[in-house]
Amino acid sequence: MNIHFRIAWFRVVAFAFMWVILTEGSINSWLVGVPVVLVAALISMVLVPPFSCSVIHSVRFVPFFIWNSLRGGANVAWCALNPKMPIAPGLIDFPLRLPPGISRVFMANTVSLLPGTLSVNLGKNHLKVHVLDTRINVLPELMTLEKIVAKMFNISLKNAKED
């Protein structure tokens, strides 16, 4: 069976399940539900094309996510509660090696969990990141995150390009 057909079928089932939940299982709702589910699945295939994702690397991402979420929260709390406010905020550009698509969006959304960082803008080939302290080099952490995301999406990183 074609991989795209299987993914489309999975999405139809997922949207049908959501429809059942939204309508509390009403049989009468399927007159509207069938077209809605099919259109939703079709639109999702266009907006979010099928992609490859490693289950093993996704599971390995969970502890990374939890640890860095805790570190990030503690870091921001410490900065906010410290009377000296030890921050030197600024913006940095991180050259992306991930290809355009869902992996870049995932990377941009995940950057904000790293201590003292927040995604500002996802450019063509770079990610603009706000950092609480420009004196701290966050590039190694961003590169590590990019490698983890690449493994999750079964992507080999390319050479970074300039915008």
RAMO-V732557 format. One record per backbone hydrogen bond with DSSP energy under -1.0 kcal/mol. CO is the residue of the C=O (numbers start at 1). NH is the residue of the N-H. If there is no record, write none. Layout:
{{CO & NH} {CO & NH}}
This chain:
{{2 & 6} {3 & 7} {4 & 8} {5 & 9} {6 & 10} {7 & 11} {8 & 12} {9 & 13} {10 & 14} {11 & 15} {12 & 16} {13 & 17} {14 & 18} {15 & 19} {16 & 20} {17 & 21} {18 & 22} {19 & 23} {20 & 25} {23 & 26} {27 & 30} {29 & 33} {30 & 34} {32 & 36} {33 & 37} {34 & 38} {35 & 39} {36 & 40} {37 & 41} {38 & 42} {39 & 43} {40 & 44} {41 & 45} {42 & 46} {43 & 47} {44 & 48} {54 & 58} {55 & 59} {56 & 60} {57 & 61} {61 & 65} {62 & 66} {63 & 67} {64 & 68} {65 & 69} {66 & 70} {67 & 71} {68 & 72} {69 & 73} {70 & 74} {71 & 75} {72 & 76} {73 & 77} {74 & 78} {75 & 79} {76 & 80} {77 & 81} {78 & 82} {82 & 85} {85 & 87} {88 & 134} {90 & 131} {92 & 129} {94 & 127} {97 & 158} {101 & 105} {102 & 106} {103 & 107} {104 & 108} {105 & 109} {106 & 110} {107 & 111} {110 & 113} {111 & 114} {114 & 117} {116 & 132} {118 & 130} {121 & 128} {125 & 96} {126 & 123} {127 & 94} {128 & 120} {128 & 121} {129 & 92} {130 & 118} {131 & 90} {132 & 88} {133 & 136} {138 & 142} {139 & 143} {140 & 144} {141 & 145} {142 & 146} {143 & 147} {144 & 148} {145 & 149} {146 & 150} {147 & 151} {148 & 152} {149 & 153} {150 & 155} {151 & 154} {152 & 54}}
